[in-house]
Every structure is written in structure tokens, then in C-alpha cells.
Amino acid sequence: MNQQQLDARGLLCPMPVIKTQNAVQQLQPGDQLQVLATDPGVLHDIPAWCRVNGHKVISSQELDREITIVIEVCES
């Protein structure tokens, strides 16, 4: 398993989702992507994108206006 990090802090939607999609395309099933963001819209948008594309949200947390979402890449 490989874990990558995507820094999308300071970006407004839809850019964090677009960057997440681009990063996931470079990963293999079973790999994880940790997304760091500050736009509260990602708390809805990234899990929705994962559902549509068959990936799994492992964790999601917000601390001091910084959001961390960990995605597991699944076969699509």
C-alpha cells in the first residue's frame, strides 16, 4: 500500500475535487490519498465524488479550519 498526500489548502471548489481526481488516477487500487484542504465544501464534495467513482473515504476530520480526508483507491 502506498500513501500519497495532496495539499489543496487555500483552493476553492471545484479545484480540490479536480486535483483529487487527477491524483487518484496516478494511484493503484489499495493505495491511499490524504487530502488536506481548507474549503469546507470538500466535506461533502469529496465523499460524493468517491461514491460516484467507487472509492472509499477512510477518514474525514476538521481541526482548526483544516480538513483532512483519507481516500482508499478502489477498482473502478
N, CA, C and O atoms as CSV, one atom per row, in Angstrom:
chain,resi,resn,atom,element,x,y,z
A,1,MET,N,N,0.840,-1.186,0.000
A,1,MET,CA,C,0.000,0.000,0.000
A,1,MET,C,C,0.881,1.244,0.000
A,1,MET,O,O,1.868,1.332,0.731
A,2,ASN,N,N,0.509,2.171,-0.814
A,2,ASN,CA,C,1.221,3.433,-0.962
A,2,ASN,C,C,0.304,4.548,-0.459
A,2,ASN,O,O,-0.894,4.536,-0.744
A,3,GLN,N,N,0.851,5.509,0.286
A,3,GLN,CA,C,0.030,6.644,0.704
A,3,GLN,C,C,0.662,7.930,0.187
A,3,GLN,O,O,1.837,8.204,0.426
A,4,GLN,N,N,-0.141,8.709,-0.524
A,4,GLN,CA,C,0.283,9.991,-1.060
A,4,GLN,C,C,-0.483,11.100,-0.358
A,4,GLN,O,O,-1.537,10.868,0.234
A,5,GLN,N,N,0.059,12.303,-0.433
A,5,GLN,CA,C,-0.612,13.448,0.174
A,5,GLN,C,C,-0.852,14.507,-0.902
A,5,GLN,O,O,0.013,14.783,-1.732
A,6,LEU,N,N,-2.045,15.088,-0.863
A,6,LEU,CA,C,-2.416,16.167,-1.776
A,6,LEU,C,C,-2.718,17.400,-0.943
A,6,LEU,O,O,-3.607,17.377,-0.093
A,7,ASP,N,N,-1.986,18.470,-1.183
A,7,ASP,CA,C,-2.204,19.721,-0.459
A,7,ASP,C,C,-3.100,20.628,-1.302
A,7,ASP,O,O,-2.650,21.250,-2.264
A,8,ALA,N,N,-4.376,20.688,-0.919
A,8,ALA,CA,C,-5.340,21.539,-1.623
A,8,ALA,C,C,-5.768,22.705,-0.737
A,8,ALA,O,O,-6.816,23.310,-0.964
A,9,ARG,N,N,-4.960,23.018,0.269
A,9,ARG,CA,C,-5.293,24.130,1.165
A,9,ARG,C,C,-5.256,25.440,0.389
A,9,ARG,O,O,-4.364,25.682,-0.425
A,10,GLY,N,N,-6.257,26.279,0.668
A,10,GLY,CA,C,-6.342,27.574,0.004
A,10,GLY,C,C,-7.090,27.540,-1.320
A,10,GLY,O,O,-7.373,28.588,-1.900
A,11,LEU,N,N,-7.413,26.348,-1.803
A,11,LEU,CA,C,-8.151,26.229,-3.061
A,11,LEU,C,C,-9.643,26.140,-2.779
A,11,LEU,O,O,-10.060,25.551,-1.782
A,12,LEU,N,N,-10.437,26.724,-3.653
A,12,LEU,CA,C,-11.893,26.668,-3.530
A,12,LEU,C,C,-12.447,25.646,-4.513
A,12,LEU,O,O,-11.871,25.407,-5.574
A,13,CYS,N,N,-13.576,25.048,-4.141
A,13,CYS,CA,C,-14.226,24.072,-5.019
A,13,CYS,C,C,-14.567,24.753,-6.338
A,13,CYS,O,O,-15.016,25.899,-6.357
A,14,PRO,N,N,-14.351,24.043,-7.436
A,14,PRO,CA,C,-14.159,22.597,-7.535
A,14,PRO,C,C,-12.703,22.149,-7.570
A,14,PRO,O,O,-12.450,20.962,-7.775
A,15,MET,N,N,-11.740,23.040,-7.380
A,15,MET,CA,C,-10.330,22.672,-7.554
A,15,MET,C,C,-9.867,21.521,-6.652
A,15,MET,O,O,-9.151,20.648,-7.143
A,16,PRO,N,N,-10.232,21.466,-5.358
A,16,PRO,CA,C,-9.789,20.313,-4.564
A,16,PRO,C,C,-10.285,18.977,-5.133
A,16,PRO,O,O,-9.564,17.980,-5.088
A,17,VAL,N,N,-11.501,18.954,-5.662
A,17,VAL,CA,C,-12.041,17.717,-6.240
A,17,VAL,C,C,-11.307,17.380,-7.537
A,17,VAL,O,O,-10.980,16.217,-7.775
A,18,ILE,N,N,-11.048,18.366,-8.363
A,18,ILE,CA,C,-10.322,18.137,-9.621
A,18,ILE,C,C,-8.919,17.625,-9.330
A,18,ILE,O,O,-8.458,16.679,-9.969
A,19,LYS,N,N,-8.238,18.240,-8.373
A,19,LYS,CA,C,-6.889,17.791,-8.017
A,19,LYS,C,C,-6.920,16.391,-7.400
A,19,LYS,O,O,-6.011,15.592,-7.623
A,20,THR,N,N,-7.974,16.096,-6.621
A,20,THR,CA,C,-8.129,14.751,-6.058
A,20,THR,C,C,-8.285,13.734,-7.181
A,20,THR,O,O,-7.641,12.685,-7.165
A,21,GLN,N,N,-9.133,14.040,-8.148
A,21,GLN,CA,C,-9.341,13.130,-9.275
A,21,GLN,C,C,-8.034,12.882,-10.022
A,21,GLN,O,O,-7.718,11.739,-10.350
A,22,ASN,N,N,-7.280,13.928,-10.292
A,22,ASN,CA,C,-6.008,13.785,-11.001
A,22,ASN,C,C,-5.022,12.941,-10.204
A,22,ASN,O,O,-4.312,12.114,-10.777
A,23,ALA,N,N,-4.970,13.141,-8.889
A,23,ALA,CA,C,-4.045,12.380,-8.047
A,23,ALA,C,C,-4.441,10.911,-7.984
A,23,ALA,O,O,-3.581,10.034,-8.063
A,24,VAL,N,N,-5.740,10.633,-7.843
A,24,VAL,CA,C,-6.216,9.245,-7.756
A,24,VAL,C,C,-5.892,8.488,-9.044
A,24,VAL,O,O,-5.594,7.295,-8.994
A,25,GLN,N,N,-5.944,9.152,-10.180
A,25,GLN,CA,C,-5.644,8.498,-11.458
A,25,GLN,C,C,-4.204,7.990,-11.517
A,25,GLN,O,O,-3.896,7.103,-12.312
A,26,GLN,N,N,-3.323,8.540,-10.687
A,26,GLN,CA,C,-1.924,8.129,-10.665
A,26,GLN,C,C,-1.664,6.991,-9.676
A,26,GLN,O,O,-0.547,6.478,-9.600
A,27,LEU,N,N,-2.692,6.594,-8.917
A,27,LEU,CA,C,-2.528,5.592,-7.867
A,27,LEU,C,C,-3.127,4.256,-8.283
A,27,LEU,O,O,-3.896,4.168,-9.241
A,28,GLN,N,N,-2.754,3.216,-7.537
A,28,GLN,CA,C,-3.237,1.863,-7.778
A,28,GLN,C,C,-4.297,1.499,-6.748
A,28,GLN,O,O,-4.323,2.084,-5.666
A,29,PRO,N,N,-5.178,0.539,-7.062
A,29,PRO,CA,C,-6.147,0.075,-6.063
A,29,PRO,C,C,-5.440,-0.360,-4.781
A,29,PRO,O,O,-4.428,-1.059,-4.824
A,30,GLY,N,N,-5.983,0.058,-3.653
A,30,GLY,CA,C,-5.382,-0.225,-2.349
A,30,GLY,C,C,-4.532,0.918,-1.826
A,30,GLY,O,O,-4.283,1.007,-0.624
A,31,ASP,N,N,-4.083,1.798,-2.720
A,31,ASP,CA,C,-3.320,2.972,-2.295
A,31,ASP,C,C,-4.255,3.955,-1.593
A,31,ASP,O,O,-5.473,3.909,-1.766
A,32,GLN,N,N,-3.662,4.839,-0.803
A,32,GLN,CA,C,-4.444,5.851,-0.104
A,32,GLN,C,C,-3.955,7.244,-0.479
A,32,GLN,O,O,-2.771,7.465,-0.737
A,33,LEU,N,N,-4.901,8.172,-0.501
A,33,LEU,CA,C,-4.599,9.576,-0.763
A,33,LEU,C,C,-5.113,10.391,0.408
A,33,LEU,O,O,-6.295,10.341,0.746
A,34,GLN,N,N,-4.210,11.144,1.025
A,34,GLN,CA,C,-4.587,12.048,2.113
A,34,GLN,C,C,-4.726,13.445,1.509
A,34,GLN,O,O,-3.761,14.013,0.997
A,35,VAL,N,N,-5.944,13.988,1.578
A,35,VAL,CA,C,-6.233,15.309,1.012
A,35,VAL,C,C,-6.304,16.319,2.149
A,35,VAL,O,O,-7.076,16.144,3.092
A,36,LEU,N,N,-5.499,17.375,2.060
A,36,LEU,CA,C,-5.537,18.483,3.016
A,36,LEU,C,C,-6.233,19.650,2.326
A,36,LEU,O,O,-5.863,20.029,1.214
A,37,ALA,N,N,-7.236,20.216,2.980
A,37,ALA,CA,C,-7.999,21.301,2.361
A,37,ALA,C,C,-8.491,22.272,3.423
A,37,ALA,O,O,-8.526,21.953,4.612
A,38,THR,N,N,-8.869,23.463,2.971
A,38,THR,CA,C,-9.444,24.462,3.872
A,38,THR,C,C,-10.859,24.855,3.460
A,38,THR,O,O,-11.558,25.516,4.227
A,39,ASP,N,N,-11.292,24.463,2.270
A,39,ASP,CA,C,-12.648,24.776,1.808
A,39,ASP,C,C,-13.626,23.779,2.433
A,39,ASP,O,O,-13.534,22.583,2.157
A,40,PRO,N,N,-14.562,24.246,3.271
A,40,PRO,CA,C,-15.485,23.316,3.927
A,40,PRO,C,C,-16.356,22.530,2.950
A,40,PRO,O,O,-16.938,21.514,3.332
A,41,GLY,N,N,-16.457,22.972,1.714
A,41,GLY,CA,C,-17.226,22.241,0.713
A,41,GLY,C,C,-16.690,20.850,0.432
A,41,GLY,O,O,-17.431,19.979,-0.026
A,42,VAL,N,N,-15.390,20.630,0.705
A,42,VAL,CA,C,-14.820,19.304,0.434
A,42,VAL,C,C,-15.416,18.231,1.338
A,42,VAL,O,O,-15.395,17.051,0.991
A,43,LEU,N,N,-15.947,18.628,2.497
A,43,LEU,CA,C,-16.541,17.642,3.409
A,43,LEU,C,C,-17.735,16.942,2.766
A,43,LEU,O,O,-18.056,15.811,3.129
A,44,HIS,N,N,-18.386,17.595,1.828
A,44,HIS,CA,C,-19.475,16.980,1.070
A,44,HIS,C,C,-18.999,16.519,-0.308
A,44,HIS,O,O,-19.321,15.415,-0.746
A,45,ASP,N,N,-18.231,17.370,-0.982
A,45,ASP,CA,C,-17.899,17.124,-2.386
A,45,ASP,C,C,-16.984,15.925,-2.598
A,45,ASP,O,O,-17.218,15.138,-3.515
A,46,ILE,N,N,-15.954,15.764,-1.781
A,46,ILE,CA,C,-15.030,14.646,-1.987
A,46,ILE,C,C,-15.697,13.306,-1.660
A,46,ILE,O,O,-15.553,12.372,-2.448
A,47,PRO,N,N,-16.423,13.160,-0.533
A,47,PRO,CA,C,-17.143,11.890,-0.328
A,47,PRO,C,C,-18.148,11.593,-1.452
A,47,PRO,O,O,-18.301,10.438,-1.850
A,48,ALA,N,N,-18.830,12.618,-1.963
A,48,ALA,CA,C,-19.770,12.409,-3.072
A,48,ALA,C,C,-19.020,11.942,-4.318
A,48,ALA,O,O,-19.482,11.039,-5.015
A,49,TRP,N,N,-17.879,12.543,-4.600
A,49,TRP,CA,C,-17.064,12.135,-5.741
A,49,TRP,C,C,-16.605,10.685,-5.567
A,49,TRP,O,O,-16.609,9.911,-6.525
A,50,CYS,N,N,-16.211,10.321,-4.347
A,50,CYS,CA,C,-15.780,8.939,-4.078
A,50,CYS,C,C,-16.917,7.950,-4.333
A,50,CYS,O,O,-16.702,6.907,-4.950
A,51,ARG,N,N,-18.120,8.269,-3.865
A,51,ARG,CA,C,-19.270,7.374,-4.083
A,51,ARG,C,C,-19.524,7.168,-5.576
A,51,ARG,O,O,-19.736,6.040,-6.020
A,52,VAL,N,N,-19.504,8.240,-6.338
A,52,VAL,CA,C,-19.770,8.164,-7.775
A,52,VAL,C,C,-18.687,7.360,-8.492
A,52,VAL,O,O,-18.973,6.659,-9.463
A,53,ASN,N,N,-17.445,7.461,-8.017
A,53,ASN,CA,C,-16.318,6.838,-8.710
A,53,ASN,C,C,-15.848,5.531,-8.080
A,53,ASN,O,O,-14.866,4.946,-8.537
A,54,GLY,N,N,-16.531,5.070,-7.044
A,54,GLY,CA,C,-16.234,3.757,-6.477
A,54,GLY,C,C,-15.044,3.702,-5.540
A,54,GLY,O,O,-14.471,2.632,-5.336
A,55,HIS,N,N,-14.661,4.836,-4.963
A,55,HIS,CA,C,-13.562,4.856,-3.999
A,55,HIS,C,C,-14.130,4.972,-2.592
A,55,HIS,O,O,-15.318,5.246,-2.423
A,56,LYS,N,N,-13.291,4.767,-1.584
A,56,LYS,CA,C,-13.768,4.709,-0.201
A,56,LYS,C,C,-13.120,5.807,0.640
A,56,LYS,O,O,-11.904,5.998,0.597
A,57,VAL,N,N,-13.942,6.526,1.406
A,57,VAL,CA,C,-13.417,7.501,2.364
A,57,VAL,C,C,-13.089,6.739,3.645
A,57,VAL,O,O,-13.976,6.165,4.276
A,58,ILE,N,N,-11.815,6.735,4.024
A,58,ILE,CA,C,-11.354,6.037,5.226
A,58,ILE,C,C,-11.575,6.900,6.459
A,58,ILE,O,O,-12.017,6.409,7.498
A,59,SER,N,N,-11.267,8.184,6.343
A,59,SER,CA,C,-11.467,9.095,7.473
A,59,SER,C,C,-11.655,10.515,6.957
A,59,SER,O,O,-11.235,10.867,5.854
A,60,SER,N,N,-12.300,11.309,7.793
A,60,SER,CA,C,-12.555,12.708,7.468
A,60,SER,C,C,-12.592,13.470,8.782
A,60,SER,O,O,-13.353,13.126,9.686
A,61,GLN,N,N,-11.766,14.510,8.884
A,61,GLN,CA,C,-11.773,15.295,10.116
A,61,GLN,C,C,-11.471,16.754,9.818
A,61,GLN,O,O,-10.806,17.088,8.837
A,62,GLU,N,N,-11.978,17.607,10.689
A,62,GLU,CA,C,-11.738,19.043,10.581
A,62,GLU,C,C,-11.154,19.516,11.900
A,62,GLU,O,O,-11.715,19.257,12.964
A,63,LEU,N,N,-10.024,20.210,11.826
A,63,LEU,CA,C,-9.361,20.712,13.019
A,63,LEU,C,C,-8.823,22.103,12.709
A,63,LEU,O,O,-7.992,22.266,11.815
A,64,ASP,N,N,-9.289,23.092,13.438
A,64,ASP,CA,C,-8.834,24.476,13.239
A,64,ASP,C,C,-8.941,24.919,11.779
A,64,ASP,O,O,-7.998,25.481,11.221
A,65,ARG,N,N,-10.090,24.663,11.172
A,65,ARG,CA,C,-10.390,25.053,9.790
A,65,ARG,C,C,-9.540,24.334,8.750
A,65,ARG,O,O,-9.562,24.706,7.577
A,66,GLU,N,N,-8.786,23.305,9.158
A,66,GLU,CA,C,-8.060,22.486,8.192
A,66,GLU,C,C,-8.723,21.118,8.144
A,66,GLU,O,O,-8.945,20.488,9.178
A,67,ILE,N,N,-9.031,20.675,6.962
A,67,ILE,CA,C,-9.756,19.429,6.752
A,67,ILE,C,C,-8.791,18.395,6.192
A,67,ILE,O,O,-8.010,18.680,5.284
A,68,THR,N,N,-8.857,17.188,6.747
A,68,THR,CA,C,-8.067,16.066,6.257
A,68,THR,C,C,-9.022,14.937,5.899
A,68,THR,O,O,-9.810,14.493,6.733
A,69,ILE,N,N,-8.948,14.482,4.670
A,69,ILE,CA,C,-9.763,13.364,4.200
A,69,ILE,C,C,-8.814,12.315,3.627
A,69,ILE,O,O,-7.968,12.623,2.788
A,70,VAL,N,N,-8.961,11.075,4.088
A,70,VAL,CA,C,-8.152,9.977,3.565
A,70,VAL,C,C,-9.054,9.099,2.705
A,70,VAL,O,O,-10.111,8.644,3.142
A,71,ILE,N,N,-8.610,8.874,1.477
A,71,ILE,CA,C,-9.354,8.091,0.491
A,71,ILE,C,C,-8.572,6.824,0.188
A,71,ILE,O,O,-7.354,6.862,0.019
A,72,GLU,N,N,-9.283,5.694,0.119
A,72,GLU,CA,C,-8.680,4.463,-0.393
A,72,GLU,C,C,-9.123,4.298,-1.840
A,72,GLU,O,O,-10.313,4.337,-2.154
A,73,VAL,N,N,-8.143,4.114,-2.708
A,73,VAL,CA,C,-8.426,3.936,-4.126
A,73,VAL,C,C,-8.917,2.507,-4.338
A,73,VAL,O,O,-8.277,1.551,-3.900
A,74,CYS,N,N,-10.051,2.370,-5.009
A,74,CYS,CA,C,-10.631,1.061,-5.304
A,74,CYS,C,C,-10.649,0.854,-6.817
A,74,CYS,O,O,-10.466,1.800,-7.582
A,75,GLU,N,N,-10.871,-0.383,-7.239
A,75,GLU,CA,C,-11.025,-0.672,-8.673
A,75,GLU,C,C,-12.191,0.141,-9.204
A,75,GLU,O,O,-13.237,0.231,-8.562
A,76,SER,N,N,-12.015,0.721,-10.356
A,76,SER,CA,C,-13.151,1.469,-10.914
A,76,SER,C,C,-13.467,1.015,-12.316
A,76,SER,O,O,-14.392,1.535,-12.939
